[in-house]
Amino acid sequence: MIRLSTTTHQWPRAGLPSFFFTVALLPLGAFISGCKSGGDAAMAATTTAAPVVPVVHASSGSLSNEVTLSAEFTPYQTVDVMAKVAGYVKAIHVDIGDHVSDGEVLATLDVPELQDELAHTNAGLAAAEAGIATAQGALERAKAGANIAHLSYTRIQSVLDKNPGLVPRQEVDVAESRDLEAKAQLASAQSSLEAAQQAQQGARSEKQRAEAMLAYATIRAPFSGVVTQRYANTGSMIQAGTASQTQAMPIIQLAQNSLLRLRFPVPVSNAATIRDGQAVEVRVTTLNKTFPGKIIRYADSVNLATRTMQTEVDVPNPKGELIPGMYAEVRLNMAVAAHALSVPVDAVDGLGSSATSVFTVRDGEVQPVSVTTGVQTATRVQILSGLHADDPVIVGRRSNLTAGEKVQAQTAGYE
């Protein structure tokens, strides 16, 4: 007897038949294989395409290299007005903020000893003038006596010459001695008059000195300006400010604000281009105003600590709009180039070195070109040689480019 054996197959409850998976996977593998073949073709096409590079075209225009520096207004001149003589403040006529003119009286001092000294010098001058009158009278008498003595001697000598022996020799000698004595008295009187005149001159000088010292008791403005400080009041004791080591107190502080100095430090990199009369533009942001100016003076020496050179511009201030201490911006035109061929700074390699170059696109290929640069601004560089107008130059990253590489030039959006 033959037995037949049968096997029962049970399908998974949550799955599908196994043959279904086999059949289903066949088209999926074909699909993946087809996608892989298409991706390889796309990658090959991308690899062979020339890269796109941004370019700008060299253009002609005016370039101006400007430097903007911060500056501060200061008075054209400032002085602490001191007293040359010591005394008490009798009156003070100005206060802070008052505008005064050159020579205007600011204060007066009470100095009694100077008034006494002036009276003494007046008396001395009067005595000297009286001495001159006395000397002149003595000189006139000496002249008269000398004339008489000389006339007497001349007559006796004449008689003696005509009639020898008529006049005793003794009388002739006496007359001659009187003549010589009278001449000596005349010379003495003349000297006395000159001495009296010198004494008069000395007395007059003493009087003038006393008057000058007394005049210093009246304090006057040395120039037109505005009072910025007041140090003394009525009754204050003021010492003579004649020596730097004394602790003399000033009367006031005076500043000339009708003309202001605008001081600013020029960096050492630009110091060599500074010239007298160089035009600048002064902008005061607090007033929202711009003033033209020109460089009047500069130190012509670089400060070793700051590596800058002190430079000044004089700014007229007739209306008093500008106040010392205000800040301003000074714009210096360091270099100007008209009709200059230029490219963006981003297109030039090696700026500041001896090897300066750009990458240009010619016949669809990258070509490095050595160039000579000129005026440089914040955004553009003047090209003196190496390029022509409308030549396309590559901007942006260029480290992955090589000479002769095929590229597609696309004009950059900021050109």
Secondary structure, DSSP 8 states (H G I E B T S, - for coil): ------------TTS--HHHHHHHHHHHHHHHHHHHHHHHHHHHHHHHS--EEEEEE-EEEEEEEEEEEEEEEEEEEEEEE--SS-EEEEEE---TT-EE-TT-EEEEEE-HHHHHHHHHHHHHHHHHHHHHHHHHHHHHHHHHHHHHHHHHHHHHHHHHHHSTTSS-HHHHHHHHHHHHHHHHHHHHHHHHHHHHHHHHHHHHHHHHHHHHHHHTTEEE-SSSEEEEEE---TT-EE----STTS----SEEEEEEEEEEEEEEEEHHHHTT--TT-EEEEEETTTTEEEEEEEEEE-SS-BTTTTEEEEEEEEE-TT--S-TT-EEEEEEEEEEEEEEEEEEGGG-BSTTSS--EEEEEETTEEEEEE-EEEEE-SSEEEEEES--TT-EEE-S--TT--TT-B-EEEE-TT-
